[in-house]
């Protein structure tokens, strides 16, 4: 899959791994990028940084169904099709399960899993209009190995693996590829509290993830 000329939708594209993915996509010739992100200022700053790119800026939380619906509707109105969907946005809250608040638990499920299911659902008709479409889902190494104090986060990321395997087979007849990536600890804002541990750079994670999508790896 070549990225040049592709139309891309990414969640959480203003910081961390997502921002590095945007940088990498632009370097590979992508000129149409839709971004869902909570920070309006960061969205605006990104547009100014890449004046040559035609952005569709969708401010809001991916946990809000209306925001996801608006994203799909605006892409249909502006572009009429979508080539690449990148489900990147995620949040983490670690600790003993009994100490994690009900709100934190619900938020992790809503952002890390439910949003991916719904946004993918809304985007499938747009991806079917592409000659060569792909979905990139960002899971986590904690979705492969059960770790104490990450029961909620790890469960949502494990579910992304199962969803990716299922939807890959479902969409194969439509020529839509699905790649799922499993980063280990990455040096992003979300991981500031774990600064004392060795972590991968978001630039490396973004580059390797997009290489996987480009090569149509599972």
N, C-alpha and C positions, 0 to 999 in steps of 0.2 A: 504494500500500500504506500503510495506517495502522498505526502501531506500538502504539497503545493497546490493551491487552489481549492482546498477543502474548506467546508463550513463546519465550525466546531462549536459545541456547547460544553462548557465546563463549570462545575460547581466548586465554590471555594477557590476561585482563581486569582485572588488578590494578595495572597500571602502563602508562605511555606511551599510545600510541594506544588500546589496549584499554580502559584505565581511563576515558579521555575518551569512548569510545563508550558505556560503561556509564552515565556521567553523562548523556550525551545521550539515551540510551534511557529512563532514568528520567524525565527532563524531558518526554519524549513519551508518558508514561503506561504504560510497561512495568513490570509488577509481579512478573513471574516470570522470573528470570534464572539460568541454570546457568553456572558459570564453572570452567574448567580452568586452574589456575595452580600454579606450583611453591612459592610462598611461602604457607605456612599462615597466618602472622600477618597478611599483607595480606588474605587471604581473609576472615579473622575481622573485621578492622578494617572492611572494606567492608560486611559484614553489619551491623555496629553503626552505620555511617554512614547506611545506608538501612534503617532498621528496618521501614519500610512495605513493603519488597520481600521476596518469598519467594525466597530463594536456594537453589540446590542447589550446594554447594561440593564440588568434586572436586580435592583436592590431588594434584599429580603432574606428571610431565613428559610432554608430548604425544608424545615419542619412544618412550614405553612403550605398547605395544599394549594391555596390560591396563588402563591408565588410560582409554584411548579406549573400550574395550568397556564399562568400568564406567560411564562417562558416559552412553552410550546406554542401558544397562540401567536406570540410576537414573531417567533421564528417562521411559522407558517405564513404569516402576513408579509414579512420582509424578504425571506429567502425562498419559501415554498418547499424547501427540502433541508435535510440535515445529513452530513456525511459522517461526523464523529461525535459521539456522546462520551464525555468523561465524567464519571461519578466519583468525585474526589473529596468533597466536603466530609468532615468527620470531627467528632469531639471525643474526649476521653476523660473519665473520672475513675481513679483507682482507689482501692481501699477494701477493707472487709465488707462483704455484701451487706451485713447488718448495719453498717455505718453509712452506706450510700443513701442519700435521701431519695424519696420516691420521685421527686421532680428530676433529679439527676438521672435516675434509672430510665424514666420515660423519655427524657431528652436524648439520651444516647441511642435508644431504640429508634426514636423518630428521625434523628439526623443521620445515623450511621446505616440504617436499614430501610425503614419505611419510605424515606425520601428517594432512595435508589429504586425501589420497586415501582413507586408511582411515576417518577420522572421517566424511567425507561418505558413504562406503559404509554405515557403521553407522547413519547418521541418515536415509538416504533413506526407509526404511519409516516412520519417525516423521513426516517431512515430508509424505509422501503422505496422512497422516491429517489434515493441515491444510486448511482451505478456501482459504487464501491463503498460500503458503509462499515463502520466499526464501533464497538462499545469497549471502553476501558473502565473497569471497576477497580477501585483501590481498596483492597482488604488490608490485612496486616499479618505479620508473622505470628501474632497472638491469636489469629484465627485458625492456625494450624496446630498450636500447642497450648493446652490448657494450663494457664498460669494462675497461681493464687493471687487474689486481690485485683484481678482483671476479669472476673467472671462475666460481668455485664458487657464490657467492651469486647472481650474475646468472643462472646456469644454472637454479638452483632456482626463481627468480622467473619466468623465461621459461616454465618448465614449468607454473607455475600459470596463466599466460595460456592455454596450449594446453589444459590440463585444463578451465578455465572455459568455453572455447568449445565443447569437446566435450560436457561434461556439460550445458551449457545446451540444446543441441539434443536431447540424450537425454531430458532431463526436461521439455521443453516440453509434451508431451502430458499430463503430470501436473499442469500449472498451477503448476510450481515455477520461479521466475525465478532467474537467476544473474547477479550483478554482480561484476565484477573491477575493483579499483582499483589505481592505480599511483602511490603517493606518491613524491615526491622526498625529499631528505634532511630528516629530521624531528628536532626537538630532544627526544630521549628518552634514557633511561639507556643504551640500547644504543649511542647515538652520542656518548657522553661524550668519547671520544678524538678526535672531530672538531669540538670546540667552537669552533675558530677559523674555521669556515666558516659561511656564512649558511644557516639552516635554517628550515623551516616549523614552526609550532606544532602540537603533537599535537591541540590542541582544534580547530583549523581542519581538519586532516586527517580527524579523526573526524567532524566535522559534514558535510563534503563527501562523505565516503564513505557515510554513512548517508542523505544526501539522494539519492545515486545509487541506493541500494537502494530507498528509498521511492518514487522515480520509475520504478523498474524499468529503469534504464539498463543497457546492456550492460557 
